[in-house]
């Protein structure tokens, strides 16, 4: 692993219960106000799933709280990383562990409470049906919605998704969504030697890579609720990275350079 993505420092919590079949990966950075409530909702919705919290040395004590939660629940483990290495690399670390330990499906969900874990039983069932490779909790399909977003943020999200779909020739309506269920087998080969994005654009890249190599993608409508506590991690630099990467990939497609490496 490159110096850009620091190695795992330590793992706290019980042993794997991979026979359960589902691993939920929960990246955290300064989520002390929300982590208890989000984990309680996850455990209520999918009590047989395992949870892997990946904390990037949160200065607000999120890692300590996560350790306390793991000490009380054998289905929860915590990966402590030595610094802030990014959302994408946190998920890739979780995906790698899911593959090593034989989990059938692996879940992405935000730690800020924006995603409703009550949708997970339906999304996991969809992933199990007819070998669906990726189920996206989508805001921008019929039945999907966002709650408590100002009009400007709605416009940016809709416009960004429309631009990415057009540039990448994708059929996915919500490429930037962060609430997902993957069949672990569908992630084979998609590690940090292949995946080039580690911020906001990570979601676009993973979905597009799976779509480009013929994976089956289903979008399930959800209500996305703006976080009630803490601060959003979104900033102009993250959006800028997504814009230039999507543009570069789209130009490469139009120049006939074929699919992404590893796609």
Rosetta blueprint (number, residue, H / E / L):
1 X L
2 X L
3 X L
4 X L
5 X L
6 X L
7 X L
8 X E
9 X E
10 X E
11 X E
12 X E
13 X E
14 X L
15 X L
16 X L
17 X L
18 X H
19 X H
20 X H
21 X L
22 X E
23 X E
24 X E
25 X E
26 X E
27 X E
28 X E
29 X L
30 X L
31 X L
32 X L
33 X L
34 X L
35 X H
36 X H
37 X H
38 X H
39 X H
40 X H
41 X H
42 X H
43 X H
44 X H
45 X H
46 X L
47 X L
48 X L
49 X L
50 X E
51 X E
52 X E
53 X E
54 X E
55 X E
56 X L
57 X L
58 X L
59 X L
60 X L
61 X L
62 X H
63 X H
64 X H
65 X H
66 X H
67 X H
68 X H
69 X H
70 X H
71 X H
72 X H
73 X L
74 X L
75 X L
76 X E
77 X E
78 X E
79 X E
80 X E
81 X E
82 X L
83 X L
84 X L
85 X L
86 X L
87 X H
88 X H
89 X H
90 X H
91 X H
92 X H
93 X H
94 X H
95 X H
96 X H
97 X H
98 X H
99 X H
100 X H
101 X L
102 X L
103 X L
104 X L
105 X E
106 X E
107 X E
108 X E
109 X L
110 X L
111 X L
112 X L
113 X L
114 X L
115 X L
116 X L
117 X H
118 X H
119 X H
120 X H
121 X H
122 X H
123 X H
124 X H
125 X H
126 X H
127 X H
128 X H
129 X H
130 X H
131 X H
132 X L
133 X L
134 X E
135 X E
136 X E
137 X E
138 X E
139 X L
140 X L
141 X L
142 X L
143 X L
144 X L
145 X E
146 X E
147 X E
148 X L
149 X L
150 X L
151 X H
152 X H
153 X H
154 X H
155 X H
156 X H
157 X H
158 X H
159 X H
160 X H
161 X H
162 X H
163 X H
164 X H
165 X H
166 X H
167 X H
168 X H
169 X L
170 X L
171 X L
172 X L
173 X L
174 X L
175 X L
176 X L
177 X L
178 X L
179 X L
180 X E
181 X E
182 X E
183 X E
184 X H
185 X H
186 X H
187 X H
188 X L
189 X L
190 X L
191 X L
192 X L
193 X L
194 X L
195 X L
196 X L
197 X L
198 X L
199 X L
200 X L
201 X H
202 X H
203 X H
204 X H
205 X H
206 X H
207 X H
208 X H
209 X H
210 X H
211 X H
212 X H
213 X L
214 X L
215 X L
216 X L
217 X E
218 X E
219 X E
220 X E
221 X E
222 X L
223 X E
224 X E
225 X E
226 X L
227 X L
228 X L
229 X L
230 X L
231 X L
232 X L
233 X L
234 X L
235 X L
236 X H
237 X H
238 X H
239 X H
240 X H
241 X H
242 X H
243 X H
244 X H
245 X H
246 X H
247 X H
248 X H
249 X H
250 X H
251 X H
252 X H
253 X H
254 X H
255 X L
256 X L
257 X L
258 X L
259 X L
260 X L
261 X L
262 X L
263 X L
